[in-house]
Amino acid sequence: MVQRLIEWSLRNRVVVLLAAAGLLGWGIYSVRQNPIDAIPDLSENQVIVFTEWQGRSPQIIEDQVTYPLVSNLQGIPRVKNVRGTSMFGMSFVYIIFDDNADVYWARSRVLERLSYAQRLLPADVVPTLGPDGTGVGHVFWYTLDAKGMDLGEQRALQDWYVKLALQTVPGVAEVASFGGFEKQYQLVVDPVKLQYYGFSMGDVARAVRAGNNDVGGRKMDMGDASYIIRGLGYVKDRADLENIAVGNNKGIPVRVKDIAVVQMGGDLRLGIFDENGRGKRLGE
């Protein structure tokens, strides 16, 4: 049979060449359409729940955040395992689903359960879902090097411009920022002045929180025109914070600058990223 096939191929060279060309074209098309990645995704089908509670120890995070979440997320259908990790100021809960479970169905079920578990957490703690990327989705690192800008300005540029632009790229699940200094207003309260005026740290925090807000009013008609009344109260610089009234002492208003020093600074850093041993603003 092999001899007959060879003889037929020799007598019909044009047909054999056309068939070979067709197979070659079909092979090239199949390779281009092949959905298999160069690095296959072997990670588990999981949904991550991230909770932040700054300033709390790992034991408090475990008792008041991680344990309530883990115990209430175990009854979700098609869940194989639930793992929890507690660290300083942060909690991670990993919900492992069956491999054939749709990831978006799994995320919706976790959100449904989180709406109930939220009631078991402290009032100011809000759990959030992690990005819908996989374990091998970390594909690109870049550094932001802006001439004439310090690390705080570079971090602001990254968070408010570069990051938002990259998140609109199709296929990008998350752009995580690392390094630099996250700018913040810092109030250094004098405990002696605080005691003298009879205020507490809670009073200062409530006054600052309430003083950084816009309020709405009603519409006022004047002649043929209508005007919307609103109060502009968002903090724009240090002077606005310094002039917020904390309370009064013997009929005299006590402002923030009377009991504290307002300064610009960076958020607490628990680590550092750099490029080639030089301090750089990094993004992922």
Sine and cosine of phi, psi and omega as CSV:
sin_phi,cos_phi,sin_psi,cos_psi,sin_omega,cos_omega
0.00,0.00,-0.59,0.80,0.02,-1.00
-0.91,0.41,-0.64,0.77,0.01,-1.00
-0.89,0.45,-0.67,0.75,0.03,-1.00
-0.90,0.43,-0.62,0.78,0.02,-1.00
-0.91,0.42,-0.62,0.79,0.03,-1.00
-0.93,0.37,-0.68,0.73,0.02,-1.00
-0.88,0.47,-0.69,0.73,0.01,-1.00
-0.89,0.45,-0.64,0.77,0.00,-1.00
-0.91,0.41,-0.60,0.80,0.02,-1.00
-0.93,0.36,-0.55,0.83,0.00,-1.00
-0.98,0.18,-0.33,0.94,-0.05,-1.00
-0.81,-0.59,0.88,0.48,-0.07,-1.00
-0.90,0.45,-0.61,0.79,-0.04,-1.00
-0.90,0.43,-0.68,0.74,0.01,-1.00
-0.90,0.44,-0.66,0.75,0.00,-1.00
-0.91,0.43,-0.68,0.74,0.01,-1.00
-0.90,0.43,-0.66,0.75,0.03,-1.00
-0.90,0.44,-0.65,0.76,0.02,-1.00
-0.91,0.42,-0.64,0.77,0.03,-1.00
-0.90,0.43,-0.66,0.75,0.03,-1.00
-0.90,0.43,-0.64,0.77,0.05,-1.00
-0.90,0.44,-0.68,0.74,0.04,-1.00
-0.90,0.43,-0.62,0.79,0.03,-1.00
-0.89,0.45,-0.71,0.70,0.03,-1.00
-0.89,0.45,-0.66,0.75,0.03,-1.00
-0.90,0.43,-0.58,0.81,0.04,-1.00
-0.92,0.39,-0.68,0.73,0.03,-1.00
-0.89,0.46,-0.68,0.74,0.02,-1.00
-0.89,0.45,-0.66,0.75,-0.02,-1.00
-0.91,0.41,-0.62,0.78,0.02,-1.00
-0.90,0.43,-0.64,0.77,-0.01,-1.00
-0.94,0.35,-0.50,0.87,-0.02,-1.00
-1.00,-0.08,0.02,1.00,-0.06,-1.00
-0.92,0.38,0.84,-0.55,-0.04,-1.00
-0.99,0.17,-0.04,1.00,-0.05,-1.00
-0.96,0.28,0.75,-0.66,0.00,-1.00
-0.98,0.20,0.34,-0.94,0.10,-1.00
-0.91,0.41,-0.59,0.81,0.11,-0.99
-0.92,-0.40,0.98,-0.19,-0.07,-1.00
-0.89,0.45,0.57,-0.82,-0.01,-1.00
-0.99,0.14,0.97,-0.23,0.01,-1.00
-0.97,-0.23,0.15,0.99,-0.03,-1.00
-0.97,0.26,0.32,-0.95,0.00,-1.00
-0.97,0.25,0.42,-0.91,0.04,-1.00
-0.98,0.18,0.99,-0.13,-0.16,-0.99
-0.73,-0.69,0.37,-0.93,0.12,-0.99
-0.83,-0.56,0.75,-0.66,-0.06,-1.00
-0.96,-0.27,0.75,-0.66,0.09,-1.00
-0.93,-0.36,0.87,-0.49,-0.04,-1.00
-0.94,-0.35,0.74,-0.67,0.02,-1.00
-0.74,-0.67,0.74,-0.67,-0.01,-1.00
-0.90,-0.44,0.74,-0.67,0.05,-1.00
-0.59,-0.81,1.00,0.02,-0.19,-0.98
-0.90,0.44,0.60,-0.80,0.11,-0.99
1.00,0.08,-0.05,1.00,-0.04,-1.00
-0.99,-0.12,0.55,-0.83,-0.02,-1.00
-0.96,0.27,0.32,-0.95,0.03,-1.00
-0.85,0.53,-0.55,0.84,-0.01,-1.00
-0.93,0.37,-0.67,0.74,0.05,-1.00
-0.91,0.41,-0.66,0.75,0.04,-1.00
-0.86,0.50,-0.67,0.75,-0.01,-1.00
-0.90,0.43,-0.71,0.71,-0.10,-1.00
-0.96,0.27,-0.64,0.77,-0.16,-0.99
-0.98,-0.22,-0.24,0.97,-0.04,-1.00
-0.84,-0.55,-0.87,0.50,-0.12,-0.99
-0.90,0.43,-0.75,0.66,-0.04,-1.00
-0.88,0.47,-0.73,0.68,0.06,-1.00
-0.87,0.50,-0.60,0.80,0.00,-1.00
-0.94,0.35,-0.72,0.70,-0.02,-1.00
-0.88,0.47,-0.69,0.72,-0.05,-1.00
-0.92,0.38,-0.45,0.89,-0.03,-1.00
-0.99,-0.13,-0.16,0.99,0.03,-1.00
-0.99,-0.16,0.00,1.00,-0.06,-1.00
-0.98,0.22,-0.37,0.93,-0.07,-1.00
-1.00,0.01,0.18,0.98,-0.02,-1.00
-0.96,0.29,0.68,-0.73,0.01,-1.00
-0.86,0.51,0.56,-0.83,0.10,-1.00
0.91,0.41,0.41,0.91,0.06,-1.00
-1.00,-0.06,0.78,-0.62,0.04,-1.00
-1.00,0.02,-0.61,0.79,-0.09,-1.00
-0.34,-0.94,0.46,-0.89,0.08,-1.00
-0.78,-0.63,0.84,-0.55,-0.04,-1.00
-0.86,-0.51,0.62,-0.79,0.00,-1.00
-0.80,-0.60,0.59,-0.80,0.04,-1.00
-0.71,-0.70,0.76,-0.65,0.01,-1.00
-0.88,-0.47,0.68,-0.74,0.07,-1.00
-0.59,-0.81,-0.02,-1.00,-0.07,-1.00
-0.89,0.46,0.93,-0.37,0.07,-1.00
0.98,0.20,-0.01,1.00,-0.08,-1.00
-0.60,-0.80,0.50,-0.87,0.05,-1.00
-0.71,-0.70,0.68,-0.73,0.05,-1.00
-0.82,-0.57,0.77,-0.64,0.07,-1.00
-0.84,-0.55,0.82,-0.57,-0.04,-1.00
-0.95,-0.31,0.89,-0.45,0.03,-1.00
-0.98,-0.20,0.93,-0.37,-0.06,-1.00
-1.00,-0.07,0.86,-0.51,0.01,-1.00
-0.98,-0.20,0.20,-0.98,0.12,-0.99
-0.86,0.51,0.47,-0.88,-0.06,-1.00
-0.90,0.44,-0.49,0.87,-0.04,-1.00
-1.00,-0.04,0.12,0.99,0.04,-1.00
-0.98,0.18,0.71,-0.71,0.02,-1.00
-0.93,0.37,0.73,-0.69,-0.11,-0.99
-0.91,0.41,-0.58,0.82,-0.02,-1.00
-0.97,0.23,-0.52,0.86,0.15,-0.99
-0.90,0.43,-0.66,0.75,0.01,-1.00
-0.90,0.44,-0.67,0.74,0.00,-1.00
-0.90,0.43,-0.62,0.78,0.02,-1.00
-0.92,0.40,-0.62,0.78,0.03,-1.00
-0.92,0.39,-0.60,0.80,0.05,-1.00
-0.91,0.41,-0.64,0.77,0.04,-1.00
-0.89,0.46,-0.64,0.77,0.04,-1.00
-0.87,0.49,-0.69,0.73,-0.02,-1.00
-0.95,0.31,-0.54,0.84,0.02,-1.00
-0.91,0.42,-0.52,0.85,0.03,-1.00
-0.88,0.48,-0.50,0.87,0.07,-1.00
-0.99,0.12,-0.68,0.73,-0.03,-1.00
-0.92,0.40,-0.37,0.93,0.01,-1.00
-0.85,0.53,-0.54,0.84,-0.03,-1.00
-0.94,0.35,-0.33,0.94,-0.03,-1.00
-1.00,-0.01,-0.10,0.99,-0.05,-1.00
-0.99,-0.11,0.30,-0.95,0.10,-0.99
-0.84,0.54,0.37,-0.93,-0.17,-0.99
-0.88,0.48,-0.58,0.82,-0.08,-1.00
-0.99,-0.15,0.31,0.95,-0.02,-1.00
-0.94,-0.35,0.82,-0.58,-0.04,-1.00
-0.80,-0.61,0.92,-0.39,0.05,-1.00
-0.97,0.24,0.55,-0.83,0.00,-1.00
-0.75,-0.67,0.44,-0.90,0.06,-1.00
-0.99,0.14,0.60,-0.80,0.09,-1.00
-0.96,0.28,0.11,-0.99,0.01,-1.00
-0.91,0.43,0.36,-0.93,-0.03,-1.00
-1.00,0.05,0.40,0.92,0.08,-1.00
-0.99,0.12,0.27,-0.96,-0.01,-1.00
-0.98,-0.19,0.00,-1.00,-0.02,-1.00
-0.91,0.41,-0.39,0.92,0.02,-1.00
-0.97,-0.25,0.27,0.96,-0.01,-1.00
-0.99,0.16,-0.13,0.99,0.03,-1.00
-0.98,0.20,0.98,-0.18,-0.21,-0.98
-0.88,-0.48,-0.23,0.97,-0.17,-0.99
-0.45,-0.89,0.72,-0.70,0.14,-0.99
-0.90,-0.44,0.55,-0.83,0.11,-0.99
-0.55,-0.83,0.38,-0.92,0.07,-1.00
-0.90,-0.44,0.60,-0.80,0.03,-1.00
-0.97,-0.25,0.89,-0.46,-0.03,-1.00
-0.84,-0.54,1.00,-0.08,-0.02,-1.00
-0.98,-0.21,0.89,-0.45,-0.04,-1.00
-0.91,0.41,0.68,-0.73,0.05,-1.00
0.99,0.17,0.10,0.99,0.00,-1.00
-0.90,-0.43,0.65,-0.76,0.09,-1.00
-0.99,0.16,0.00,-1.00,-0.09,-1.00
-0.92,0.40,-0.50,0.87,0.05,-1.00
-0.93,0.37,-0.69,0.73,0.02,-1.00
-0.93,0.38,-0.60,0.80,0.04,-1.00
-0.92,0.40,-0.62,0.79,0.04,-1.00
-0.90,0.43,-0.66,0.75,0.05,-1.00
-0.89,0.45,-0.66,0.75,0.05,-1.00
-0.89,0.46,-0.66,0.75,0.02,-1.00
-0.90,0.43,-0.73,0.68,-0.12,-0.99
-0.96,0.28,-0.52,0.85,-0.14,-0.99
-0.96,-0.28,-0.15,0.99,-0.01,-1.00
-0.75,-0.66,-0.89,0.46,-0.09,-1.00
-0.90,0.44,-0.74,0.67,-0.04,-1.00
-0.87,0.49,-0.71,0.71,-0.02,-1.00
-0.91,0.41,-0.56,0.83,0.02,-1.00
-0.94,0.34,-0.66,0.75,-0.02,-1.00
-0.93,0.37,-0.50,0.87,-0.02,-1.00
-0.94,0.35,-0.26,0.96,0.05,-1.00
-1.00,0.09,-0.12,0.99,0.01,-1.00
-0.95,0.31,0.75,-0.66,0.01,-1.00
-0.85,0.52,0.71,-0.71,0.02,-1.00
1.00,-0.03,-0.15,0.99,0.02,-1.00
-1.00,0.05,0.87,-0.49,0.00,-1.00
-1.00,-0.01,-0.56,0.83,-0.05,-1.00
-0.36,-0.93,0.57,-0.82,0.17,-0.99
-0.87,-0.49,0.95,-0.31,-0.07,-1.00
-0.99,-0.13,0.77,-0.64,-0.04,-1.00
-0.99,-0.13,0.67,-0.74,0.04,-1.00
-0.73,-0.68,0.47,-0.88,0.12,-0.99
0.99,0.14,-0.08,-1.00,-0.02,-1.00
0.94,0.33,-0.21,-0.98,0.02,-1.00
-0.81,-0.58,0.84,-0.54,0.08,-1.00
-0.98,0.18,0.91,-0.41,-0.08,-1.00
-0.92,0.39,0.61,-0.79,0.05,-1.00
-0.39,-0.92,0.45,-0.89,0.14,-0.99
-0.99,0.14,0.74,-0.68,-0.02,-1.00
-0.86,-0.50,0.76,-0.65,0.03,-1.00
-0.96,-0.28,0.90,-0.44,0.06,-1.00
-0.99,-0.16,0.98,-0.19,-0.12,-0.99
-1.00,0.08,0.69,-0.73,0.07,-1.00
-1.00,0.06,0.92,-0.40,-0.06,-1.00
-0.90,0.43,-0.50,0.86,0.00,-1.00
-0.92,0.39,-0.72,0.70,0.03,-1.00
-0.92,0.40,-0.59,0.81,0.02,-1.00
-0.88,0.47,-0.69,0.73,0.02,-1.00
-0.93,0.36,-0.60,0.80,-0.02,-1.00
-0.89,0.46,-0.68,0.73,-0.01,-1.00
-0.99,0.10,-0.15,0.99,0.07,-1.00
0.98,0.18,0.51,0.86,0.03,-1.00
-0.94,-0.33,0.24,-0.97,0.06,-1.00
-0.88,-0.48,0.18,-0.98,0.05,-1.00
-0.89,0.45,-0.56,0.83,0.06,-1.00
-0.89,0.46,-0.61,0.79,0.05,-1.00
-0.89,0.45,-0.66,0.75,0.02,-1.00
-0.91,0.42,-0.71,0.70,-0.02,-1.00
-0.89,0.45,-0.67,0.74,0.01,-1.00
-0.92,0.39,-0.62,0.79,0.00,-1.00
-0.91,0.41,-0.69,0.73,0.01,-1.00
-0.92,0.40,-0.66,0.75,0.01,-1.00
-0.90,0.44,-0.68,0.74,-0.01,-1.00
-0.96,0.27,-0.46,0.89,-0.03,-1.00
-0.99,0.14,-0.11,0.99,0.02,-1.00
-0.94,-0.34,0.97,0.26,-0.09,-1.00
-0.30,-0.95,0.57,-0.82,0.16,-0.99
-0.99,-0.10,0.56,-0.83,0.03,-1.00
-0.83,-0.56,0.49,-0.87,-0.01,-1.00
-0.97,-0.23,0.44,-0.90,0.04,-1.00
-0.78,-0.62,-0.23,-0.97,-0.02,-1.00
-0.99,-0.11,0.02,-1.00,0.02,-1.00
-1.00,-0.02,0.66,-0.75,0.02,-1.00
-0.87,-0.50,0.79,-0.61,0.00,-1.00
-0.99,-0.14,0.80,-0.60,0.05,-1.00
-0.74,-0.67,0.96,-0.28,-0.05,-1.00
0.92,0.40,-0.80,-0.60,0.01,-1.00
-1.00,-0.06,0.11,0.99,-0.05,-1.00
-0.88,-0.48,0.46,-0.89,0.06,-1.00
-0.87,-0.49,0.65,-0.76,-0.04,-1.00
-0.83,-0.56,0.68,-0.73,0.05,-1.00
-1.00,-0.07,0.83,-0.56,-0.02,-1.00
-1.00,-0.04,0.79,-0.61,0.07,-1.00
-0.51,-0.86,0.44,-0.90,0.02,-1.00
-0.97,-0.26,0.80,-0.60,-0.03,-1.00
-0.99,-0.11,0.92,-0.39,-0.09,-1.00
-0.75,-0.66,0.13,0.99,0.01,-1.00
-0.94,0.33,0.63,-0.78,-0.01,-1.00
-0.95,0.30,0.76,-0.65,0.00,-1.00
-0.92,-0.40,-0.40,0.92,0.03,-1.00
-0.42,-0.91,-0.05,-1.00,-0.05,-1.00
-0.91,0.41,-0.55,0.83,-0.02,-1.00
-0.88,0.48,-0.60,0.80,0.03,-1.00
-0.89,0.45,-0.65,0.76,0.04,-1.00
-0.92,0.38,-0.66,0.75,-0.05,-1.00
-0.89,0.45,-0.48,0.87,-0.07,-1.00
-1.00,-0.05,0.08,1.00,0.07,-1.00
-0.94,0.34,0.74,-0.67,-0.02,-1.00
-0.99,0.11,0.81,-0.58,0.05,-1.00
-1.00,0.08,-0.57,0.82,0.00,-1.00
0.06,-1.00,-0.39,-0.92,0.03,-1.00
-0.69,-0.72,0.48,-0.88,0.03,-1.00
-0.77,-0.64,0.94,-0.34,-0.04,-1.00
0.84,0.54,0.66,0.75,0.04,-1.00
0.99,0.14,-0.01,1.00,0.00,-1.00
-0.96,-0.27,0.82,-0.58,-0.01,-1.00
-0.91,0.41,0.68,-0.73,0.06,-1.00
-0.96,-0.27,0.89,-0.46,-0.03,-1.00
-0.99,-0.13,0.18,-0.98,-0.04,-1.00
-0.87,0.50,-0.63,0.78,-0.05,-1.00
-0.94,0.35,-0.25,0.97,0.04,-1.00
-0.98,0.20,-0.35,0.94,-0.06,-1.00
-0.81,-0.59,-0.06,1.00,-0.06,-1.00
-0.49,-0.87,0.29,-0.96,0.10,-1.00
-0.94,-0.33,0.81,-0.58,0.00,-1.00
-0.99,-0.14,0.77,-0.63,-0.02,-1.00
-0.61,-0.80,0.36,-0.93,0.11,-0.99
-1.00,-0.04,0.69,-0.72,0.00,-1.00
-0.42,-0.91,-0.09,-1.00,0.02,-1.00
-0.95,-0.30,0.44,-0.90,0.02,-1.00
-0.91,0.41,0.33,-0.95,0.00,-1.00
-0.87,0.49,0.75,-0.66,-0.02,-1.00
-0.96,-0.28,0.78,-0.63,0.03,-1.00
-0.98,-0.20,-0.05,1.00,0.00,-1.00
-0.20,-0.98,-0.12,-0.99,-0.03,-1.00
-0.48,-0.88,0.59,-0.81,0.13,-0.99
-0.87,-0.48,0.63,-0.78,0.08,-1.00
-0.55,-0.84,0.12,-0.99,0.00,-1.00
-0.86,-0.51,0.87,-0.49,0.02,-1.00
0.83,0.57,0.58,0.81,0.03,-1.00
0.98,0.19,0.09,1.00,0.01,-1.00
-0.92,-0.40,0.68,-0.73,-0.03,-1.00
-0.89,0.45,0.86,-0.52,-0.02,-1.00
-0.68,-0.73,0.40,-0.92,0.13,-0.99
-0.99,0.12,0.88,-0.48,-0.07,-1.00
-0.95,-0.32,0.52,-0.85,0.12,-0.99
-0.72,-0.70,0.33,-0.94,0.00,-1.00
-0.78,-0.63,0.00,0.00,0.00,0.00
